Amino acid sequence: MKINWIKSKFFVLLTLIIFLSMIVINIPYKQALVFLTPENNDILCYVPINAGETFKIKYKHSIHLSDVIESYKVTETHKIRQYELEYEDFAIGMPSEIADGENFEMKDGKYYITNMTREFAQFDLRLGQVRANHTLIYEDITYPLSKSIEPGSRVRIKIEAISLLKQLEGVNILDDK
């Protein structure tokens, strides 16, 4: 009788541990810049990031074949604020006007729009198939997005708290450098 009581306590304890483990691995706790499929929100890749930190997306413009660099900052409200745009050719597909409060300047043969305050909860991007070579620049890491995302596909970019389970779903860009 004592053995059955011990077995039942062990079973209850084991069940409780499994149940709590399932809860813990699903609790979002780490803020990250995530790249997900817009259709079902599957995480393709991510980078842990905090409010105030910055990142850039660099790509080759499809018409003039020159580099474009979009600079972003993570806000305290978990949004993405574009604060600068850098490009080399002032032609088709590039901005010809600036919004109130923004600055336009040219230096060293490049055009800059600075002091931008455009905020996004999320934005979608289609990865170029041929020459765009969309690349994430974060701190000292340069990461071609085609390493984790199929060229030609659409990806949603946002700031999101992710769980341990979601981290296992995608590629941590910092680990894949």
C-alpha positions as CSV (number, residue, x, y, z in Angstrom):
1,M,0.0,0.0,0.0
2,K,2.8,2.4,0.8
3,I,4.4,1.6,-2.6
4,N,1.2,2.6,-4.4
5,W,1.0,5.8,-2.4
6,I,4.7,6.6,-3.4
7,K,4.0,5.8,-7.1
8,S,0.9,8.0,-7.1
9,K,2.8,10.9,-5.5
10,F,5.6,10.4,-8.0
11,F,3.1,10.4,-10.9
12,V,1.5,13.6,-9.6
13,L,4.8,15.3,-9.2
14,L,6.0,14.2,-12.6
15,T,2.7,15.4,-14.2
16,L,3.1,18.8,-12.4
17,I,6.7,19.2,-13.6
18,I,5.7,18.4,-17.2
19,F,2.8,20.8,-17.0
20,L,4.9,23.6,-15.6
21,S,7.6,23.0,-18.1
22,M,5.1,23.3,-21.0
23,I,3.9,26.6,-19.5
24,V,7.4,28.0,-19.0
25,I,8.6,27.3,-22.5
26,N,5.6,29.1,-24.0
27,I,5.9,32.3,-22.0
28,P,7.3,35.2,-24.1
29,Y,10.2,36.8,-22.3
30,K,12.9,37.8,-24.8
31,Q,12.3,40.9,-27.0
32,A,13.6,40.4,-30.5
33,L,13.5,41.8,-34.0
34,V,11.7,39.0,-35.8
35,F,11.4,38.1,-39.4
36,L,8.2,36.0,-39.9
37,T,6.0,34.6,-42.6
38,P,3.0,36.9,-42.9
39,E,0.6,34.1,-43.6
40,N,1.1,32.1,-40.4
41,N,3.6,34.1,-38.3
42,D,6.2,31.4,-38.3
43,I,9.5,32.8,-37.2
44,L,12.2,32.4,-39.9
45,C,15.0,34.3,-38.0
46,Y,15.4,36.8,-35.2
47,V,17.9,38.8,-33.3
48,P,17.5,39.7,-29.6
49,I,17.2,43.5,-29.4
50,N,16.3,46.1,-26.8
51,A,14.6,49.4,-26.9
52,G,17.0,52.1,-28.0
53,E,19.1,49.7,-30.1
54,T,19.5,50.3,-33.9
55,F,19.7,48.1,-36.9
56,K,20.0,48.6,-40.7
57,I,18.7,46.9,-43.8
58,K,20.9,47.2,-46.8
59,Y,20.0,46.2,-50.3
60,K,20.9,46.9,-53.9
61,H,18.4,49.0,-55.8
62,S,16.9,47.0,-58.7
63,I,17.1,49.8,-61.2
64,H,20.3,51.7,-60.6
65,L,22.1,48.8,-58.9
66,S,23.5,51.0,-56.1
67,D,23.3,50.4,-52.4
68,V,20.4,51.7,-50.3
69,I,20.6,51.6,-46.5
70,E,17.6,52.1,-44.3
71,S,18.4,52.8,-40.6
72,Y,16.0,51.9,-37.8
73,K,15.7,52.2,-34.0
74,V,13.6,50.2,-31.6
75,T,11.3,52.4,-29.5
76,E,10.2,52.1,-25.9
77,T,6.8,51.1,-27.2
78,H,8.2,48.2,-29.2
79,K,7.8,49.9,-32.5
80,I,10.3,50.3,-35.3
81,R,11.3,53.9,-36.1
82,Q,13.1,54.7,-39.4
83,Y,15.5,57.5,-38.6
84,E,17.7,57.6,-41.8
85,L,17.8,56.7,-45.4
86,E,21.0,56.6,-47.4
87,Y,21.2,56.1,-51.2
88,E,23.6,56.9,-54.1
89,D,21.3,57.6,-57.0
90,F,18.7,60.3,-57.1
91,A,16.4,58.6,-59.6
92,I,13.4,56.3,-60.1
93,G,12.2,54.6,-56.9
94,M,14.0,57.0,-54.5
95,P,12.4,59.7,-52.5
96,S,12.3,63.2,-54.0
97,E,10.7,64.9,-51.1
98,I,11.1,64.9,-47.3
99,A,8.5,65.1,-44.6
100,D,8.2,68.0,-42.1
101,G,11.2,68.0,-39.7
102,E,13.4,65.7,-41.9
103,N,16.7,66.8,-43.3
104,F,18.1,66.2,-46.8
105,E,21.8,66.4,-47.5
106,M,24.4,65.2,-49.9
107,K,27.9,64.2,-48.7
108,D,30.6,62.1,-50.3
109,G,28.5,61.4,-53.3
110,K,25.6,59.9,-51.3
111,Y,22.2,61.3,-50.4
112,Y,20.9,61.2,-46.9
113,I,17.5,61.8,-45.4
114,T,18.0,62.2,-41.7
115,N,15.9,63.1,-38.6
116,M,13.1,60.7,-39.8
117,T,10.5,59.7,-37.3
118,R,8.4,57.2,-39.3
119,E,7.2,54.5,-36.9
120,F,5.9,51.1,-37.8
121,A,4.4,48.4,-35.6
122,Q,5.5,46.1,-38.4
123,F,6.4,46.2,-42.1
124,D,6.6,43.7,-44.9
125,L,9.5,43.2,-47.2
126,R,9.9,41.1,-50.3
127,L,13.4,39.7,-50.5
128,G,15.0,40.2,-53.9
129,Q,15.6,37.1,-56.0
130,V,18.3,38.3,-58.3
131,R,20.5,41.2,-57.0
132,A,19.0,42.9,-54.1
133,N,20.9,40.9,-51.5
134,H,18.9,42.2,-48.5
135,T,21.2,42.3,-45.6
136,L,20.6,43.0,-41.9
137,I,23.3,45.0,-40.2
138,Y,23.2,44.8,-36.4
139,E,26.1,46.0,-34.3
140,D,29.2,44.4,-35.9
141,I,27.2,41.7,-37.7
142,T,26.3,41.7,-41.4
143,Y,23.8,38.9,-42.1
144,P,22.4,38.2,-45.6
145,L,18.7,37.5,-45.0
146,S,18.8,34.9,-47.8
147,K,20.6,32.6,-45.4
148,S,17.3,32.1,-43.5
149,I,14.6,33.4,-45.9
150,E,13.8,32.2,-49.4
151,P,14.7,34.9,-52.0
152,G,11.5,36.2,-53.6
153,S,9.4,35.5,-50.5
154,R,7.6,38.1,-48.5
155,V,8.6,38.6,-44.8
156,R,7.1,40.5,-42.0
157,I,9.4,42.4,-39.7
158,K,8.4,43.4,-36.2
159,I,9.5,43.7,-32.6
160,E,8.0,40.9,-30.5
161,A,8.5,39.1,-27.2
162,I,9.3,35.5,-28.0
163,S,9.2,32.4,-25.9
164,L,11.8,29.6,-25.7
165,L,9.7,27.5,-28.0
166,K,9.5,30.3,-30.6
167,Q,13.3,30.8,-30.3
168,L,13.7,27.1,-31.3
169,E,11.5,27.7,-34.3
170,G,13.7,30.3,-35.9
171,V,17.4,31.0,-36.5
172,N,19.1,33.3,-34.0
173,I,21.1,35.6,-36.3
174,L,23.7,36.2,-33.6
175,D,24.3,32.4,-33.3
176,D,24.5,32.0,-37.1
177,K,27.2,34.6,-37.8
